[in-house]
Amino acid sequence: MSNAKPAVFLDRDGVINKDNGYVSQRDDFEFIEGTIEACIELQKKGYLLVVITNQSGIARGLFTEEQFNTLTEWMDWSMSDRGVDLDGIYYCPHHSEEGQGEFKVDCECRKPKPGMLMNAIEDLNIDIEASILVGDKVSDLQAGIAAGIKTNYLVRSGKDITEQGETLATAVFDDLAAIAKAI
């Protein structure tokens, strides 16, 4: 791919914001300390910033796609106001077992499957060899590996780190700020 750019793929809950469980309202959305500054630093280093997030709360009927989109727009503007321009936001509203109606689907986009990543790679002309995935769960790392991403970082700012997570991760960091300093 000519002119392909490297990206940092960011999970949302547990990487960008505190994972308070099915976050769907502004009042529940709390940026993890240092995240904005880390994103600015990553952009300065030439990375595209792409959010990839499973949102099974939509499938489970806990909140609507419209509520998710409203929160996402607010998050995007909040970051933009602080100097962070997200290059893409991809989400999966499905769940094969707990989903309801049209959202009860065994899709290709729900992590650990790589569908969201593959779409972003194609849409944004991403250099997969030079890209990084940052997640807080094993399923994030599995999606990165399935998409061909060689550098998959796990952060401690979300879910508890499992032995499988440590094994799959290229490295484990406290949070996104620590990653931005390290690369």
C-alpha positions in Angstrom: 0.0 0.0 0.0 1.5 3.3 -1.0 1.3 6.2 1.4 0.0 3.9 4.1 0.2 5.3 7.6 0.7 3.6 10.9 -2.2 3.6 13.4 -2.7 3.1 17.0 -5.9 1.1 17.4 -7.6 2.0 20.8 -10.2 0.0 22.6 -12.6 2.5 24.3 -13.7 1.3 27.7 -10.7 0.6 29.9 -8.2 2.4 27.5 -9.7 5.8 26.7 -12.2 6.0 29.5 -12.8 4.2 32.8 -14.8 1.0 32.3 -17.8 1.7 34.4 -19.8 -1.1 32.7 -21.9 -0.4 29.6 -21.0 3.3 29.4 -23.7 5.1 27.4 -24.2 8.5 29.1 -21.9 11.5 29.4 -22.3 11.4 33.2 -20.8 7.8 33.2 -18.0 8.7 30.8 -14.7 9.5 32.6 -11.5 9.9 30.6 -8.6 8.0 32.2 -6.0 10.4 33.5 -3.3 11.2 30.9 -5.3 9.7 27.9 -5.7 13.0 26.1 -2.0 13.9 26.4 -1.0 10.4 25.3 -3.2 10.7 22.2 -1.6 14.1 21.4 1.9 12.5 21.8 1.0 9.6 19.5 -0.3 11.9 16.8 2.9 13.9 17.0 4.8 10.6 16.4 2.8 10.2 13.2 0.2 7.7 14.2 -3.5 7.7 13.1 -5.8 7.2 16.1 -8.6 4.7 15.5 -11.1 3.6 18.1 -12.4 0.0 17.9 -15.0 -0.9 20.5 -17.4 -3.7 21.2 -20.7 -2.2 22.3 -22.8 -5.2 23.3 -24.9 -3.0 25.5 -26.7 -2.1 22.3 -27.4 -5.7 21.5 -28.5 -6.4 25.1 -31.0 -3.6 24.9 -29.3 -1.6 27.7 -29.0 1.5 25.5 -29.8 2.4 21.9 -27.5 2.9 18.9 -28.6 6.5 19.0 -27.5 6.9 22.6 -24.2 5.4 21.7 -23.8 7.7 18.7 -24.6 10.7 20.8 -22.0 9.8 23.4 -19.5 9.0 20.7 -20.0 12.4 19.1 -19.5 14.1 22.5 -16.4 12.0 23.1 -15.0 12.9 19.7 -15.7 16.6 20.2 -14.3 16.6 23.7 -11.1 15.1 22.4 -11.0 17.4 19.4 -11.4 20.5 21.7 -8.3 19.3 23.5 -6.2 18.8 20.4 -6.9 15.1 19.6 -8.3 14.3 16.2 -9.6 10.7 15.9 -9.1 9.3 12.4 -11.8 6.6 12.8 -14.3 5.2 15.2 -15.5 1.7 14.6 -18.0 -0.2 16.8 -19.7 -3.5 17.0 -23.3 -3.4 18.3 -23.8 -7.2 18.1 -23.7 -10.2 20.5 -24.3 -13.7 19.2 -25.8 -15.0 22.5 -27.1 -12.1 24.6 -28.2 -10.0 21.7 -31.8 -9.1 20.9 -33.5 -8.8 17.5 -31.4 -7.6 14.7 -28.4 -7.4 17.0 -28.3 -11.1 17.8 -25.8 -11.9 15.2 -22.6 -13.9 15.0 -20.7 -11.2 13.1 -17.2 -10.6 11.8 -16.8 -7.3 13.6 -17.1 -8.3 17.3 -13.7 -8.7 18.9 -11.9 -11.2 19.1 -12.8 -11.3 15.4 -10.8 -8.7 13.3 -13.6 -7.2 11.2 -13.5 -3.7 12.7 -9.7 -3.6 12.3 -9.8 -4.9 8.7 -12.4 -2.3 7.8 -10.3 0.5 9.3 -7.1 -0.8 7.6 -8.9 -0.7 4.2 -10.8 2.6 4.8 -7.8 4.6 6.1 -4.9 3.0 4.2 -3.2 1.8 7.3 0.3 0.4 7.4 -0.4 -2.8 9.4 3.3 -3.6 9.9 3.9 -0.4 11.7 0.7 -0.2 13.7 -0.1 -0.9 17.3 -3.2 -2.2 19.1 -4.0 -1.1 22.7 -6.6 -3.0 24.6 -7.5 -4.1 28.1 -8.8 -7.6 27.4 -7.7 -10.8 25.7 -10.4 -10.3 23.0 -8.7 -7.0 22.0 -5.3 -8.7 21.6 -6.8 -11.7 19.7 -8.5 -9.3 17.2 -5.2 -7.5 16.7 -3.3 -10.7 16.1 -6.0 -12.0 13.8 -5.7 -8.8 11.8 -2.0 -9.2 11.4 -0.9 -6.5 13.9 2.5 -7.4 15.3 2.5 -5.1 18.3 -0.4 -5.6 20.7 -0.2 -3.9 24.1 -2.3 -4.6 27.1 -3.1 -1.9 29.7 -3.9 -2.3 33.4 -6.5 0.5 33.4 -9.4 -1.7 32.5 -10.1 -5.4 33.3 -7.9 -7.5 35.4 -4.9 -8.9 33.5 -5.0 -12.6 32.9 -2.2 -15.1 32.3 -3.5 -15.5 28.8 -3.5 -11.7 28.3 0.1 -11.5 29.5 1.1 -14.3 27.1 -0.6 -12.8 24.1 0.5 -9.2 24.8 3.7 -7.8 23.2 4.0 -5.9 26.5 1.8 -4.8 29.5 1.6 -1.2 30.5 -0.2 0.7 33.3 -2.1 2.9 30.9 -2.1 4.6 27.5 0.2 7.4 28.9 2.9 4.9 29.7 2.7 3.5 26.1 3.0 6.9 24.5 6.1 7.6 26.6 7.6 4.2 25.6 7.3 4.4 21.8 
